[in-house]
Amino acid sequence: MAGLNRRLELIEANRKRGKDQLIREALERLTNEELRAAEESLRAEARARGEQPSPTNELLERLKQLEVETIAQQRRR
């Protein structure tokens, strides 16, 4: 039973790594203009809900961080 649980954990870990890779590849293709458009879209949605979006959007900050990491990895190759 422990072996089965470990195998399931490994499968899940591999799935998450694959998902992270797909995200990095998608971010490689985004331009700064597209990132700004995504940011504005998220802010507009927040305003439509009556919320005041924070000056720094956590999602966009994470996307920008992933973009920087991806570029750094490409340079190392």
MDTraj code that builds the backbone (N, CA, C; nanometers):
import mdtraj as md
import numpy as np

residues = "MET ALA GLY LEU ASN ARG ARG LEU GLU LEU ILE GLU ALA ASN ARG LYS ARG GLY LYS ASP GLN LEU ILE ARG GLU ALA LEU GLU ARG LEU THR ASN GLU GLU LEU ARG ALA ALA GLU GLU SER LEU ARG ALA GLU ALA ARG ALA ARG GLY GLU GLN PRO SER PRO THR ASN GLU LEU LEU GLU ARG LEU LYS GLN LEU GLU VAL GLU THR ILE ALA GLN GLN ARG ARG ARG".split()
xyz = np.array([
    [0.0828, -0.1195, 0.0000],
    [0.0000, 0.0000, 0.0000],
    [0.0866, 0.1250, 0.0000],
    [0.1960, 0.1226, 0.0759],
    [0.2856, 0.2386, 0.0815],
    [0.3466, 0.2640, -0.0558],
    [0.3777, 0.1565, -0.1283],
    [0.4335, 0.1703, -0.2628],
    [0.3348, 0.2370, -0.3578],
    [0.2087, 0.2032, -0.3448],
    [0.1057, 0.2624, -0.4287],
    [0.0909, 0.4110, -0.3980],
    [0.0905, 0.4450, -0.2690],
    [0.0807, 0.5862, -0.2309],
    [0.1997, 0.6655, -0.2844],
    [0.3177, 0.6085, -0.2755],
    [0.4371, 0.6769, -0.3255],
    [0.4289, 0.6965, -0.4761],
    [0.3801, 0.5946, -0.5464],
    [0.3657, 0.6045, -0.6919],
    [0.2665, 0.7149, -0.7286],
    [0.1551, 0.7229, -0.6557],
    [0.0572, 0.8280, -0.6799],
    [0.1173, 0.9669, -0.6539],
    [0.1983, 0.9779, -0.5493],
    [0.2655, 1.1047, -0.5193],
    [0.3596, 1.1441, -0.6321],
    [0.4332, 1.0470, -0.6859],
    [0.5249, 1.0751, -0.7966],
    [0.4494, 1.1181, -0.9224],
    [0.3380, 1.0525, -0.9500],
    [0.2574, 1.0891, -1.0663],
    [0.2063, 1.2319, -1.0519],
    [0.1577, 1.2659, -0.9345],
    [0.1066, 1.4012, -0.9102],
    [0.2179, 1.5047, -0.9210],
    [0.3344, 1.4750, -0.8676],
    [0.4480, 1.5676, -0.8760],
    [0.4884, 1.5901, -1.0216],
    [0.4925, 1.4837, -1.0996],
    [0.5253, 1.4962, -1.2421],
    [0.4202, 1.5775, -1.3172],
    [0.2934, 1.5582, -1.2821],
    [0.1862, 1.6341, -1.3454],
    [0.2022, 1.7832, -1.3169],
    [0.2341, 1.8171, -1.1928],
    [0.2521, 1.9577, -1.1564],
    [0.3725, 2.0180, -1.2272],
    [0.4800, 1.9423, -1.2382],
    [0.5984, 1.9923, -1.3098],
    [0.5664, 2.0171, -1.4565],
    [0.4895, 1.9272, -1.5164],
    [0.4491, 1.9441, -1.6557],
    [0.3630, 2.0676, -1.6741],
    [0.2739, 2.0909, -1.5788],
    [0.1881, 2.2096, -1.5845],
    [0.2730, 2.3354, -1.5723],
    [0.3697, 2.3358, -1.4812],
    [0.4589, 2.4508, -1.4657],
    [0.5366, 2.4773, -1.5941],
    [0.5798, 2.3718, -1.6607],
    [0.6534, 2.3865, -1.7859],
    [0.5655, 2.4504, -1.8932],
    [0.4407, 2.4065, -1.9011],
    [0.3483, 2.4644, -1.9988],
    [0.3261, 2.6132, -1.9714],
    [0.3162, 2.6494, -1.8449],
    [0.2991, 2.7901, -1.8086],
    [0.4211, 2.8704, -1.8509],
    [0.5398, 2.8168, -1.8237],
    [0.6623, 2.8876, -1.8629],
    [0.6699, 2.9057, -2.0137],
    [0.6338, 2.8022, -2.0879],
    [0.6370, 2.8118, -2.2336],
    [0.5366, 2.9151, -2.2843],
    [0.4198, 2.9208, -2.2229],
    [0.3204, 3.0205, -2.2636],
    [0.3705, 3.1611, -2.2330],
    [0.4347, 3.1778, -2.1190],
    [0.4866, 3.3090, -2.0820],
    [0.5968, 3.3554, -2.1754],
    [0.6728, 3.2617, -2.2280],
    [0.7787, 3.2979, -2.3223],
    [0.7218, 3.3706, -2.4426],
    [0.6000, 3.3386, -2.4768],
    [0.5395, 3.3937, -2.5977],
    [0.4687, 3.5267, -2.5746],
    [0.4492, 3.5650, -2.4476],
    [0.3788, 3.6891, -2.4187],
    [0.4713, 3.8093, -2.4331],
    [0.4188, 3.9138, -2.4925],
    [0.4941, 4.0381, -2.5029],
    [0.4592, 4.1264, -2.3830],
    [0.5376, 4.2310, -2.3631],
    [0.5068, 4.3259, -2.2556],
    [0.3688, 4.3872, -2.2768],
    [0.3355, 4.4126, -2.4020],
    [0.2048, 4.4700, -2.4332],
    [0.0929, 4.3753, -2.3910],
    [0.1106, 4.2461, -2.4155],
    [0.0097, 4.1478, -2.3760],
    [-0.0013, 4.1373, -2.2247],
    [0.1108, 4.1466, -2.1557],
    [0.1078, 4.1442, -2.0095],
    [0.0345, 4.2663, -1.9546],
    [0.0606, 4.3833, -2.0136],
    [-0.0090, 4.5046, -1.9695],
    [-0.1591, 4.4930, -1.9975],
    [-0.1953, 4.4358, -2.1113],
    [-0.3366, 4.4181, -2.1441],
    [-0.4034, 4.3229, -2.0448],
    [-0.3343, 4.2170, -2.0075],
    [-0.3888, 4.1228, -1.9087],
    [-0.4075, 4.1924, -1.7745],
    [-0.3105, 4.2742, -1.7371],
    [-0.3195, 4.3473, -1.6109],
    [-0.4395, 4.4411, -1.6127],
    [-0.4562, 4.5144, -1.7205],
    [-0.5692, 4.6074, -1.7303],
    [-0.7014, 4.5323, -1.7290],
    [-0.7064, 4.4175, -1.7935],
    [-0.8280, 4.3371, -1.7936],
    [-0.8647, 4.2927, -1.6520],
    [-0.7660, 4.2478, -1.5773],
    [-0.7915, 4.2054, -1.4392],
    [-0.8378, 4.3222, -1.3533],
    [-0.7785, 4.4380, -1.3749],
    [-0.8197, 4.5569, -1.2986],
    [-0.9621, 4.5983, -1.3358],
    [-0.9963, 4.5902, -1.4647],
    [-1.1312, 4.6255, -1.5087],
    [-1.2344, 4.5309, -1.4467],
    [-1.2012, 4.4030, -1.4413],
    [-1.2917, 4.3060, -1.3785],
    [-1.3129, 4.3396, -1.2314],
    [-1.2064, 4.3761, -1.1630],
    [-1.2173, 4.4120, -1.0217],
    [-1.3042, 4.5366, -1.0045],
    [-1.2838, 4.6348, -1.0918],
    [-1.3661, 4.7565, -1.0833],
    [-1.5129, 4.7242, -1.1096],
    [-1.5397, 4.6331, -1.2030],
    [-1.6778, 4.5955, -1.2343],
    [-1.7455, 4.5292, -1.1144],
    [-1.6678, 4.4620, -1.0327],
    [-1.7225, 4.3993, -0.9114],
    [-1.7304, 4.4981, -0.7967],
    [-1.6869, 4.6221, -0.8216],
    [-1.6901, 4.7236, -0.7169],
    [-1.5698, 4.7202, -0.6254],
    [-1.4688, 4.6470, -0.6637],
    [-1.3471, 4.6370, -0.5826],
    [-1.2450, 4.7398, -0.6303],
    [-1.1594, 4.7774, -0.5413],
    [-1.0468, 4.8616, -0.5780],
    [-0.9258, 4.7717, -0.5920],
    [-0.8794, 4.7498, -0.7149],
    [-0.7637, 4.6616, -0.7313],
    [-0.6407, 4.7216, -0.6661],
    [-0.5610, 4.6358, -0.6092],
    [-0.4391, 4.6824, -0.5447],
    [-0.3400, 4.7294, -0.6508],
    [-0.2497, 4.8181, -0.6136],
    [-0.1527, 4.8683, -0.7118],
    [-0.0664, 4.7576, -0.7705],
    [-0.0381, 4.6563, -0.6921],
    [0.0404, 4.5445, -0.7445],
    [-0.0473, 4.4207, -0.7427],
    [-0.0697, 4.3649, -0.8560],
    [-0.1517, 4.2462, -0.8684],
    [-0.0622, 4.1241, -0.8509],
    [-0.0945, 4.0408, -0.7536],
    [-0.0112, 3.9253, -0.7229],
    [0.0046, 3.8309, -0.8420],
    [-0.1019, 3.8086, -0.9155],
    [-0.0955, 3.7181, -1.0302],
    [0.0006, 3.7716, -1.1355],
    [-0.0122, 3.8990, -1.1671],
    [0.0760, 3.9555, -1.2682],
    [0.2201, 3.9592, -1.2208],
    [0.2405, 3.9852, -1.0935],
    [0.3765, 3.9828, -1.0405],
    [0.4360, 3.8431, -1.0551],
    [0.3548, 3.7414, -1.0289],
    [0.4008, 3.6031, -1.0447],
    [0.4300, 3.5723, -1.1915],
    [0.3434, 3.6194, -1.2806],
    [0.3664, 3.5975, -1.4240],
    [0.4957, 3.6645, -1.4687],
    [0.5179, 3.7856, -1.4215],
    [0.6404, 3.8567, -1.4567],
    [0.7629, 3.7825, -1.4026],
    [0.7519, 3.7310, -1.2803],
    [0.8621, 3.6559, -1.2203],
    [0.8911, 3.5301, -1.3019],
    [0.7874, 3.4588, -1.3432],
    [0.8057, 3.3397, -1.4256],
    [0.8690, 3.3749, -1.5596],
    [0.8310, 3.4892, -1.6154],
    [0.8894, 3.5323, -1.7420],
    [1.0392, 3.5570, -1.7261],
    [1.0765, 3.6234, -1.6187],
    [1.2183, 3.6506, -1.5932],
    [1.2942, 3.5195, -1.5751],
    [1.2363, 3.4262, -1.5009],
    [1.3002, 3.2968, -1.4789],
    [1.3171, 3.2213, -1.6098],
    [1.2166, 3.2268, -1.6939],
    [1.2219, 3.1574, -1.8230],
    [1.3314, 3.2147, -1.9109],
    [1.3393, 3.3456, -1.9163],
    [1.4433, 3.4106, -1.9963],
    [1.5816, 3.3727, -1.9443],
    [1.5973, 3.3716, -1.8122],
    [1.7258, 3.3342, -1.7536],
    [1.7617, 3.1898, -1.7880],
    [1.6632, 3.1009, -1.7859],
    [1.6896, 2.9607, -1.8216],
    [1.7301, 2.9481, -1.9672],
    [1.6650, 3.0247, -2.0534],
    [1.6996, 3.0191, -2.1949],
    [1.8419, 3.0669, -2.2200],
    [1.8826, 3.1675, -2.1482],
    [2.0183, 3.2191, -2.1644],
    [2.1228, 3.1184, -2.1196],
    [2.0880, 3.0386, -2.0180],
    [2.1812, 2.9384, -1.9676],
    [2.1992, 2.8232, -2.0646],
    [2.1019, 2.8015, -2.1525],
    [2.1089, 2.6906, -2.2487],
    [2.1963, 2.7271, -2.3594],
])
top = md.Topology()
chain = top.add_chain()
for i, resn in enumerate(residues, 1):
    res = top.add_residue(resn, chain, resSeq=i)
    for name in ("N", "CA", "C"):
        top.add_atom(name, md.element.get_by_symbol(name[0]), res)
traj = md.Trajectory(xyz[None], top)
